[in-house]
Amino acid sequence: MRRRHRSRLMTAVLAVSLFVMPQAAGAAAPSRQAKAMLHDGTGAMIGWALFSDSGQRGVRVVVVAWGLGEGLHGLHIHATGSCVAPTFTSAGSHFNPLNTLHGSHAGDLPNLPVGPNGIGHLVTSSTGFTLLPGQLSIFDNDGAALVVHAGPDDYVTNPTGNSGSRVACGVIAPFGSARLGGT
């Protein structure tokens, strides 16, 4: 058990260090940051995500999760900031303010790879959504949620990429907010 805890801790430290490192020498500090605490259908915390909006370069996303099945898991920003367990349907559909076909939704993210130890981590960037005001902002009146699906996203099948049920969810909240990603 000690080894498993240490592995989770090292993954978390690595992900946080990648998140806070400047993206380029002399790069300005991110103008907006957010977080989401991921919970499974029983309410147990199984991971977290950090978001950093740097304007034209997009939003940097770091996700760390544990207790998931090995393989790829669809990962999406959903249109409503609600995560009512166990099915998380309260998160609504994928964030898609431009009404595009699946595979080019603003909330489509790369699949989350999970190893045989049940730990997954992803560091990516997206220009499909923003934390700043505007049409692509996920901070509209009802917020947004990060959802992990049971299977991989095929980036083709409408409307969800054939990624299966929702196995984890976290409400995305700005840093400094008292809301930590619950329902």
N, C-alpha and C positions, 0 to 999 in steps of 0.2 A: 504494500500500500504506500509505503514511503516513496518508492521509486515512481509510482504513478503520480503522486502529489508533486514530486520534484519535476517530472516531465510537464505537467500542466503549468507549473510555476515558470519554468524556462520558456515554454511557448508563449505565455502571457507577457513575460518580460521582453522577449524578442519582438512580439507584435507591438507593444507599447513603444519600444525604442524606435521601430520603423515608423510608427505613426508620428512621433514628435520630432524626428529628424527633419531638418530643412530639405525640401525637395531639390534644391540646387543651391550652390554657393551664393550667398547674398540674397536668397529668396526671402520675401516678406513673410511675416507671420500670417497664418490663416486668419481670415476675417470672421469666420464663424465655425463653431464646433458643436457637436452633438454626440449623444450616446444612446445605446439601447441595451437593456439587460434581457437576455433571451431566457425564456422559461418554457418547459415542456408542458404537455397536457395535464400533468399532475400538479403543476405549479412550481416544480423544482427549478432553480436557476441552473442552466446548463451552458451558459456562455454570455458573451457580451460583444458589442460592436462599437467602434469609435468612428466618427465622421468629421472630416475637416474640409471646409470649403475654401478654396484658394482662388475663386473667381474664374477666369478664363481657362485655367488648367483643370477645372472640375472639382469634384468632391472625392477626396481620398477616403477609402473605406477599409477598415481593419476589422476582421471578424475572428473570434476565437470561440470554439464550442467543444463540448465534451459530452460523452454519453450517447453519441449518435452511432448508427450502423455504419460499417465500413462502406466506402464508395462515394459517389458524387451525389450531392443534394442541391436541388434548385434553391436559389436564393433571390428573393425579390423584395423591393419596396412595395408595400401595399398601401392603398389610397386612404385608409382610415386609421387613426391612431388609437386602436383598441385591440386588446388581446384577451378575449374571453375564452378560457380553456373549457373543454379539452380540444375543440375543433378549430378555434381561432378564426371562424368565418366572420366575426365582427370586424376583422381587419379589412374587409371588403376585397375588391378586385385589385389587380396590379395597378400601381400608379401609372397613369397613362393620359396626361392632360392633352396630348396632341392627337388622341384617338387613332393611334397607329396599330398595325398588326403585331401579333406576338413576335418577339425576336428584336423588335425595335421599340418596345415600351420604354418609357423614361425610367421605370423602376426595375428593368431587367438587369441583373448582375451576373457575373460568371458563377458557375456551379461551385459549391463549397466542397473541396476534397476532404474526406475523412479517412484516416489511416486505420489499420487493424486494431489500434489501441483505443479507438472511439473518439480521438481528438482530431478536430479539423481547424484549419486556419487559412485565411485568405487575406491578401493585401492587394487591393485593386483601386482603380480610379474610374469615375463616371462623369461624363458631361451631360448625361440625360436628365439629371435633376440638380437642384441647388438647395442650399440652406438659407440663401439670401432671398429677399423679396422678388416676386416676379411670377410669370406664368408657370415656370418649372419648379417653383418652391414647394417642398414637402411640408412646410410650415404654414399651411392654409388653415381655415377654420376648424377642420376636424383632424388635423395632423396626419401622421403616417406611421406605419409599423414595418419592421423588418421581419420577414417570414422565411423559415427554413422548411423545405418540403422533404417528403420521404424519399423521392427519387430524383434523378437528374433531369434538368430542363433540356428539351431538344431544340429550343429556340425557333420552332416552326409551328407546332400545333397550337391553334387558337382555342381558348383564350389564355391557357396557363402553361403551355409548353409540355404537357403530359407529365408533369413532375410529381403527381400524386398528392396525397394528403399533406396537410400542414402539421408538422411535428414540433415546431418551436416558433415562438413569436416574442417580439420585444417592441414596445412603443418607443419611437425615436423622439428624444427630448433634447432641447438645447442644454449645453453645459450651464450650470448655475440654476437650472430648474429643479424644483423639489421632486418632480415626477421622474421616477427611475425605471420606467419601462414596464410597469404593471398594466393592469386593466384600465 
